[in-house]
């Protein structure tokens, strides 16, 4: 049985808008319009999407088009108004992270989505990368996970942006990965100790743009290092288990598991073993992404594809409201513990 392609309206024609346009096409969708207050930028993106109409504001776009989904790729301050307009037009929403400035705003939008019978999907794409999915598929090889660590060094604050504001935008990536790696960390309740935001977090804001975050969930410790000044830039996940360890390169989308035995020979061979496996994994990943024409943001295509199946009634929504809200509440808590005041 054939299915009509999903029509998508892109709001925000910057770098993320361009990446979403590619993910829409790769997922079998069709861009029906582009919204951006900069007409030259909107026209440039519309040209790559088949010369679709451009609009200066979302209200005009929703009056002139009938999309199934609105992709929100604007700066954070505009998110809530765009998402509300999309729901009132009976559209689903895929929104860049952080979805909202605060958890209460996310709660209000989830309630509106439920009332309108629509889905709200945040772009927490790291768990949908092939490397993370490969790691999760081999979770039993790791044994019991005892430590999860993320190191993210970003150049996002090299321009006029506030360094701590960039860190706050990165937090959902760390939290969403913790959810899938340590599922018991967010439990079944929406508040309290059974949730991700209820973990015993400690946050040290060493200086603007330099955050160090720790917690523990059951027998596993958690550590995030987020830096605006460390170089080279990187996004790396390390998972340590009782049987093996794993490293995932989140910028590129691949992972490597090291299952070396506890022997002198294994210890001596480890640098060569890990380097060899990394070379194989990186090469295979480069070829796979080349075939998909996935030049940036690995995991985005997979997330959009899963969301489109859910919008068409052919699968479950990839990120549930419960997990969405747990990330939002945990982010609020980390920001509060840091002592940083949002601008």
N, C-alpha and C positions, 0 to 999 in steps of 0.2 A: 504494500500500500504506500502511495506517495503522500507526502505531507507538504503543505504550503510553507514556503520559507518564512521565518520570523522576521518581521520588520523592526528595525532598531533605529532609534533617534539618539544621536550622540550630542551631548551637551558639554562643550569644552573641546576646542580643537587644537590643544597643545600636544605635547609629547604623548601623554596618556591617551588622549583622544585618538591619535594616530594608531597607537598599539591596540586600542579597542576596536578600531575599524578593521584591522587585520584579523583580530580574533573573531569578530562577527562573521566575516566572509568565510574564514576557516571552519566555523561552526555551522555553516549552511544558512546563515542569516543574510539579510539585505539591509543596507543602510538606506533609510528613507529621508533623512535630513540631518543637517549639522547646525548646531546653535553655538554662536560665539559673538561677543560684542565687537570683535575685530574682524571686519568683513574680509580682509585679505587672507587672514589665517583660516577662517571658515571656508572660503572659496578654495583654498589650496587643498584642504582635507576633502572637501566635497568632490573635487576633481579626481582624487585617487579612488573615490568610492563610486564612480560612475556618473559624475556631474549631477549629483542630487541637489535639491534646493537648500539654500542657506537662510538662517534666521538670526536676528539680533537678540531675541529673547525666547524663552521656552514657551510662554503663553501663545505667541504667534505660531510657533512650530506645532504645538499640540492642536491648534485650531485648523491648521492646513494639512496635517498628516494624521495617519491613524496607526502609530507604531504599537507593537505588542510589548516592547520593552524600551525603557529609557536608560541609556548608559550615562552615568553622572561622572564626568571627568573634570569638573571645575575645581577651583580652590575651595577649601573646606567651608569658609563662611557662607557660600551659596548653596551648600548641599541640602539643607533642610527644606528650603523653599522649593527647590527643583524637585525633590523627592515627593513632597506634598502635592505639587502640581501634577506630577506623573500619576500618583495614585488616584487623584480626583478625575483623571482622564482614563482610568481603568487600565493603566499600564503596569507591568512589572518593572522592577528597578534593579540594576546592577550598579553599585556605587563604589567609587574608589575609597580606600581607607585613609584616615579614619572616617567612618561613615558619618559620624556626627561629632560635634565638639565635646559633648558630654553624654553620659549614660542616660540621664532622664530624657534627653532629646531622642536617643535611640529607642527607648521604651515607648515614647509617644508615636514614633514612626512605625514601630512593629504593631502597635495597637491599630493604627490606621490601616496598615497593610492587611491585617486580619479582618478588619471591618469591611474592606473593599474586596476581599478574596484574592489578593495579589501577593506576590513573593517579593521580599527584599533581600538581596544578596550582596554582602560586602565583598570587596576584592581582597580577600585573604588568600593570595594565590600560592604562597610557598608550600602549603600542604598538598597542592595538586601538581607540583613538579614531579617529573618522572623519577628523579633521584630520591626524593622523599618517599614517593610511592614504592619504589624498589626497596628502600630501607624498611618501610612498614611491612611489606610483604615478607621480609626475612627477619621480622622481629624476634622469632623464636631462636634464631642463630645468636642473637645478642645475649640471651639469657635474661635475667632480671636487670632492668635498667636501674643504675645507681646514680647516674649524673647526666644532666642535659645542660649543654653550654652553647651559647650563641655569642659570636663576636661579629659586630657590624661596625665597619668604619666607612663613613659616608662623606661625600663632598657636597652634600645638599645644602650646607650652610656656607659654601665658599662665596656666594653672592650676597645680596642684601638681606636674606632671610635670617630670622632669629635662630640661633643654634639649638636652643632648647625646644623650639617649636618643631624643628626637624626631628629631634629625638622623639617627641610626643607622637609624631606621625609614623614613626618606625615601630613603636610599641605593639600595635596589633599584629605585626608579623611575628614577633617573638612569642606573644601570647597564643596565637592560633597554632603555632608549631607545638607549643607545650601541650595544648589540648589534645592533639592527635598522638603525641608520643607518650603522654601520661594521662590517659583518659579518665583515670580515677581522680585526677586533680580537680575536675569540675563537676563530678558527681551528678546527682539527679535533682538537687534543690536549686532554687534560683537565688538564694541568699545564704550567707553564713559559711560554716566550715566545710560544707560539702562542695564548694564552688571554687573555681579558679581564683576569683577575686578574694575569696576567704582564706587563701593560703597566708602563712606568716611572712609576708614580704618585708624586705629591708632594702631601702634605696639610699644610695649615696650620690649626691650631685657634686662631683669633685670640683667642677668648674662649669661655666656655661658650655653646653654641648657634650659634656663628659659625664655619663651616668653609669653607675655600677649597681646591679640589682641582683638580689639573691632571695631564695626561698627553699622550702622543701615540701614534697608531697609524698606521703607514706615513707618509703625507704629511699627515695630519690632526692638528690639535691638539684637545684636549678640555679643557673648563673647567666646573666646577660651583661655583656660589655658593649655599650653603644658609645661611639666616639666620632666626633666631627673633625678631629685633628690627626688621628692615627693614619698612617700611610704605609703601604698602598691601600686604596679602598678595597673592602672585601665584605662578604656576607657568608659566614661559615658556621655550620651547625656541627657540634660534636656530641655524640651519644656514647656513653660508656656503660657496658653491661658486664655481668659476671662471667660471660663466656667469650665476648668479643666486643669490639668498639667500631664505631662508624664515623665517617666524616662526610658531610654533604656540602658541596659548593653551591650556595643558593643563588649566586649571580649567574651561574651557568647551567645549573639544573641537574647535576649528577652527584652520585654518592659512591663511597668505597667502604667496604666492610673488611676489617682486619681480624682474622681468626687465628692468629699465631699462637702456637703452644707456649707453655711456660718452660722454656729451655734456653740454654746459652746460645745454641745455634739459631733458634728462632729470634732471639733478641738481636743477635748480630746481623741477621738477614732482614730484619724489619724495614730499615730504610729503603732497601732495594725492592722488597716485596710490595710495600705501600706505593712506592714510586711507579712500579710496573703496573699495578692495578689502577692507579690514578691515570696513567697514560692511556690504558685501554678504555677506561670509563669515559675519560674526557674526549677521546677520539670518536667513540661510538655516539656520545651525546652530541658532538658537533655535527656528525653525519645525520643523526635523527632530526635535529633542529633545522638543518639545511633542507631536508626533505619537506619539513612542515613550513618552511620559510618563517621560522620563529626566531627573529633576530633579537628581540628584546623580551624581557619579563617572562621567563619560562614559568609555566603553570597557569598563565592567564588564559591561553586557549582552552586548556582542559577544564578550567573552572567555568568559562563561558559556555562551552559545549554541554557540560553537565546541567548548567542552569537552563539552557534552551530546551533540553529534554524535559526538564521539570515543567517549564512553561507550556510545553505542548502536551502535558499529561502523560509523558512516557518515562518518568523516573521521579525519584525523590529530589527535593531541593538540596543542593550540595552543602549548604550551610544553614542550619536550622535557626529559628529565632532565639532559642535557648542558648546556643553556642555564641551567636552574634552578641547577645546581651551580656553574656559572661565576660567576653573580651572587652566590651565597652565599660563594664563596671570595674574590671581589673585595671584597665587603663586609667580610669578616673582615680583609682586608689593609688596607683604608682605615681601619678602626677602629684597627688596630694602629699604623699610621703616624701617626694623630692624637695618640697619647699618652693618649687618654681611656681610663679603666678603667671597664668596665661595672659598674653597681651590683649 
